[in-house]
Amino acid sequence: MSPIVSVWLPLFPIERLKRERATRKDRSIPDKSVPDDRPFALVGSEERGLVLTAVNAACFRIGLNPGLGLADARAICLHLLTAPAAPAKDAEALLALARGSARFSPSLNVDGEDGLWLDAAGISHLFGGSRTLLAEMERRLAALGFTARLALAETLGAAHALARFGTGSPIIIPQGKIEAALAPLRVEALRLEPDTTSLLRRLGLKRIGQLYDLPRSSLERRFHSRDAAEAVLLRLDQALGRREEPRSPLLPPLHFLARLPFAEPLITHDGIVAGLKHLAAELCADLTEASRGASRVMLVICRADGSTASIEAGLSVPTREAQHLLRLLLDKIETFDAGFGVDLMVLGARATEPLLPAQTTLAATSGKAKSGLLIDRLANRLGTRVVRRLFPVQSHLPERAQKMRNVFAGLSSWTGPSPRKPPRPAFLFAKPEPVSVLAEIPEGPPVRFTWRRVTRRVIKSEGPERIAPEWWRELARVSNAPEAFASSEGGESQSQTVSLTPFPSLIHNGGGGASGKHASRPRDYYRIEDEDGCRYWIFREGLYQDNTDRMPAWYLHGVFG
């Protein structure tokens, strides 16, 4: 059995209303419209009239409880403040809170109208232990303005009972100690119907511990109803872990969904694959009709014993090709354990993007390989930390014109319109390498250069292409670096020149100039070809800088394919 965390929000409807009114932009309602120190209740309409659906702590202190008629409540407290209940808003807010709690566990859902449950299997150690996990959850809920009571136990029934009827918060029950922890709690903690709990009390069974040693046959005779007795025994066994309680985790919001239920549990792997093929075809048909493509899909498989398994796959490029989705998911269900059988399969698109229709038949292929298919298979098999991709960056400097990002970060935009630029080399050095160049004139193209102790003669050259440094980056750096300005001995502020080149190591001390530093240098790039047919991308830096006779420096930045 996996540990379950139960979260009870006893004042959720009122605290939700208080939070809503506090965040309204018009500020038309006073801040004290939902007081804490005065009796306040929410009122809803039922068959027997207006009743209290939620009350604050001040109401509890004077004996006002949910379910009490409004007229009776007014008779007890003449100064009772009320507001209309909004169960639809409460349910929506609770669902949003559950989705926001996914950082603590991937398997969770709402529990009734005022609580949550989370599967803590394999989660606690990530937060430093179970107690630290519950403390962090309680702290975050308090920061949102919600009062919470938390309990952790081996079963959902035990955690639910302890969170609502236990003493203190948080409560952590060690493994094998559920019976002792539940024994002193009232029978209402078993999540029974009010009529059932009333009958148990009339029979003198007020505590859960009193049900442990009671013969089950006699309990059925006392109830005069087999269904009622079975309900008591079922809830008791579920709380103690003697019977499995089915749990349905909260599914992420899916834009497009395909469901395939089975009349009989599906056991074989081939049957699951056949069902997945049907779901992929149905999902892609819906995407095609809406002119959308899936960029992330999720497969949820529900077993006959109530457990579920979810499998996700990301895509670097939106697609609606059923075979591609099927290929990605088949790699992940090879080791799937069907257990006692599968009775439901759901395939949905967690994220979609516009994808215009494309002609796929009776047309010549473009001749370009679809790299997205390979990228998706590698990323889903090896992980996004291993497989990464280049994305363009708006910068004229070659070393800043791209960066590595997650392959699922979106479209790379390489295929979009871009300004016309001279050709760039296929291979770019991480750091330009210095070369020795011989030119007819200092501002002319190279005639001969020496790189890695090998001299090469240039037979073709094209350029120069001037690329200036990005001066705005230097402005931001200087504004955040007060040490860039130093004071002289005479007390006058003397500014120091700061280099703008992204390769500070390329700057040599020239020995001349008032400041002893070189100013920023633009680069003059040349595309050259040697006598062996090899093409290089070379640039000159420091031409006519600092009013010195120093020759410009040359660097090799890339090699063309």
Secondary structure, DSSP 8 states (H G I E B T S, - for coil): ---EEEEE-TTHHHHHHHHHHHT-SS--S-GGGS-SSS-EEEEEEETTEEEEEEE-HHHHHTT--TT-BHHHHHHH-TT-EEEE--HHHHHHHHHHHHHHGGGT-SSEEE-TTSEEEEE-TTTGGGGTSHHHHHHHHHHHHHHTT---EEEEESSHHHHHHHHHHSSSSSEE--TT-HHHHHTTSBGGGG---HHHHHHHHHTT--BGGGGTSS-HHHHHHHHT-HHHHHHHHHHHHHHHTSS-----------SEEEEEEEEEEE-SHHHHHHHHHHHHHHHHHHHHHTTEEEEEEEEEEEETTS-EEEEEEEEEEEE--HHHHHHHHHTTSTT---TT-EEEEEEEEEEEEE------SSS---S---HHHHHHHHHHHH-TTT-EEEEE-S-SSGGGSEEEEETTSS---TTS---------SEEEEEEEEEEEEESSTTS-EEEEEETTEEEEEEEEEEEEEE---HHHHHHHHHT-GGGEEE-TTS-EEE------S-GGG----S-SSSSS-----EEEEEEEETTS-EEEEEEE-TT-TT-----EEEEEEE--
